[in-house]
Amino acid sequence: MKAYTIFILVSGLVLVITGIVTFYGKNKVNDKHFRFMGIKADRIAFALGLFLSGMVFILIFLIEVMGPHFIEEGL
């Protein structure tokens, strides 16, 4: 496994966990609206964006790792 695939997996997990904590947790973004880089954002939309971005990273990791096995053995 290459270093960038491990980086993709770890960053995906961090994004997923951050999205879950933002959605359910009691943190600085606990109010309904907050400012993110000067843009007024909804907390739920921001949390779902983080969660889905993390899931995309994990999917990319799985394709990187499992892809060659499907090419060699076939579906």
N, C-alpha and C positions, 0 to 999 in steps of 0.2 A: 504494500500500500504506500502510496506517495504522500508526502507531507501535506500537499494542498488538499487531498481528500479528507485527511483528518481535520484540517482547518475548516473545511466546509461543514463537516459533521458537528464540530464543536460550536461554530458560529450559528448553525441552525438550531442546535439545542438551546443555546443562550437566547436566541430570538424567541423560540417557543416558550421558554420559561418566563422571559420578560413579558411576553404577551399575556400569559396566564396571570401573572402577578399584577399586571396593570389592570386586567379585566376584573379580577376578584379581590385583589389585595387592597389594603389600606396604606396608601403611599401618597406622595406629593400630588399625584394627578387624581385624587379622590373626588374632586368636584366634577360636575357634568362636563364643563368646558374648560379647556386650558389652552395656553399659548405654546405652540411648538414651532420654533424658528420663525416667530413673528406671525404665524398663521393660527387663527382660532380653530381648534380641533375638538372634536367630540372624543371623549375618553374611550368609548366602546369601539368606534371606528379605528382609532389609533391602536388599540389592543388587538383587534382582529387583523389589522395590517401587519403588525409584528408577528402574530401567530402564523399567518399564512405565508409570510416571507420565510420564516423558519422552516415551515413544512416544505417549501420549494427547495431550500438548501438541503434538507434531509433527503428529498427525492433525488436531487442531483447526486448526492453521495451514493445512494443506492444504485443509481444507474451506472455510476463510475465503477462501483465494486462488482455488481452482479452482471453488468452488460457483457463482459468477455465470456462469462460462463454460458450465456445463452447463445453466443455466436459459435462457440466450440461444440456444444452439445445439441443445439437446436431447441426449438420450442416444443 
